[in-house]
Amino acid sequence: MNQLAHNRYLHEAYKDILRAEMQKPQVGNEKLQESIDKLWRKNAVIGNGSTAADVRFTKLTGKLVGDSDHIDKAEQAIVFLGRWLRNNPEAAASDRHAAENVIRDLQNSLEGKP
C-alpha cells in the first residue's frame, strides 16, 4: 500500500510538470476561451507564455515581468475559472478539464511550485 501512495504522488508531480509546460488550451466555450486567451501571450520569452510562468519567474528571481508580478491576475483567473466550472456543470468534458488544469497550474505557481 505504501508503494501505491508513492506512485500516486509521483504521478501527480509529473502531471504538475506537464501543466507548467502546457501550451494554451483551445476550448469550445467562448467565454472560457476568452479567459484562457488572457492568460497566455504570443511570442513570450518567459516559459510557455502563461501567467503562471510569469508568476513562477517573479517568485524565483524577484524580477517583474512587464512591470507586474502577475499575482493578482492569477488569483482573479482562479476565481473566474472556478466560477465558470460551477456555473457550467454540463460543459464539454474537455473544456472542464482544461479549466481545471489551468487552475491547478496557477495555484502551483502562486505556491512557488515548478
C-alpha positions in Angstrom: 0.0 0.0 0.0 2.9 2.3 0.8 4.2 1.9 -2.8 0.8 2.9 -4.2 0.8 6.2 -2.3 4.4 6.8 -3.5 3.4 6.1 -7.1 0.4 8.3 -6.9 2.5 11.1 -5.5 5.0 10.8 -8.4 2.1 10.6 -10.9 0.6 13.9 -9.6 4.0 15.6 -9.5 4.5 14.5 -13.2 1.1 16.0 -14.1 2.1 19.2 -12.4 5.3 19.4 -14.6 3.2 18.8 -17.7 0.7 21.5 -16.6 3.6 24.0 -16.2 4.8 23.3 -19.7 1.4 23.1 -21.4 0.6 25.3 -24.4 -2.6 27.4 -24.4 -5.6 25.2 -24.3 -8.2 25.5 -27.1 -11.7 25.1 -25.8 -15.2 25.2 -27.3 -16.9 27.6 -24.8 -16.4 31.2 -26.0 -16.3 32.8 -22.5 -13.8 30.2 -21.3 -11.6 30.7 -24.3 -11.6 34.5 -23.8 -10.4 33.9 -20.3 -7.7 31.5 -21.3 -6.6 33.8 -24.1 -5.9 36.5 -21.5 -3.6 34.1 -19.6 -1.2 33.4 -22.5 0.9 35.8 -24.5 2.2 35.2 -28.1 5.9 35.5 -28.6 6.5 35.5 -24.8 10.1 34.9 -23.6 9.2 33.5 -20.1 8.4 29.8 -20.0 5.3 28.8 -22.0 4.0 32.4 -22.2 1.4 31.8 -19.5 0.5 34.0 -16.5 1.6 31.1 -14.3 5.0 31.1 -15.9 5.3 34.8 -15.2 4.4 34.3 -11.5 6.9 31.5 -11.2 9.6 33.7 -12.8 8.9 36.5 -10.4 8.8 34.2 -7.3 12.1 32.6 -8.4 14.0 35.7 -9.4 12.3 38.6 -7.7 12.0 40.4 -11.0 8.8 41.6 -12.5 7.6 40.6 -16.0 6.2 43.6 -17.9 6.1 45.7 -14.7 3.9 43.2 -12.9 4.3 40.2 -10.7 1.0 38.8 -12.2 -0.1 37.5 -8.8 -3.4 39.5 -8.8 -4.1 38.3 -12.4 -3.5 34.7 -11.4 -5.7 34.9 -8.3 -8.5 36.6 -10.3 -8.3 33.9 -13.0 -8.6 31.2 -10.4 -11.8 32.8 -9.1 -13.2 33.2 -12.6 -12.4 29.7 -13.8 -13.7 28.2 -10.5 -17.0 30.1 -11.0 -17.1 29.0 -14.7 -16.8 25.4 -13.6 -19.6 25.7 -11.0 -21.9 27.5 -13.5 -21.2 25.1 -16.4 -21.6 21.6 -15.0 -22.8 20.3 -18.4 -19.9 21.8 -20.4 -17.8 19.6 -22.6 -15.5 17.4 -20.5 -12.5 18.7 -22.5 -13.4 22.3 -21.6 -13.8 21.4 -17.9 -10.5 19.5 -17.9 -8.8 22.5 -19.5 -10.2 24.9 -16.9 -9.2 22.5 -14.1 -5.6 22.1 -15.4 -5.2 25.9 -15.8 -6.5 26.4 -12.2 -4.1 23.8 -10.8 -1.1 25.4 -12.7 -2.0 28.9 -11.5 -2.3 27.6 -7.9 1.0 25.8 -8.2 2.7 29.0 -9.5 1.3 31.0 -6.6 2.6 28.4 -4.1 6.1 28.6 -5.8 5.9 25.1 -7.2 7.5 24.3 -10.5 
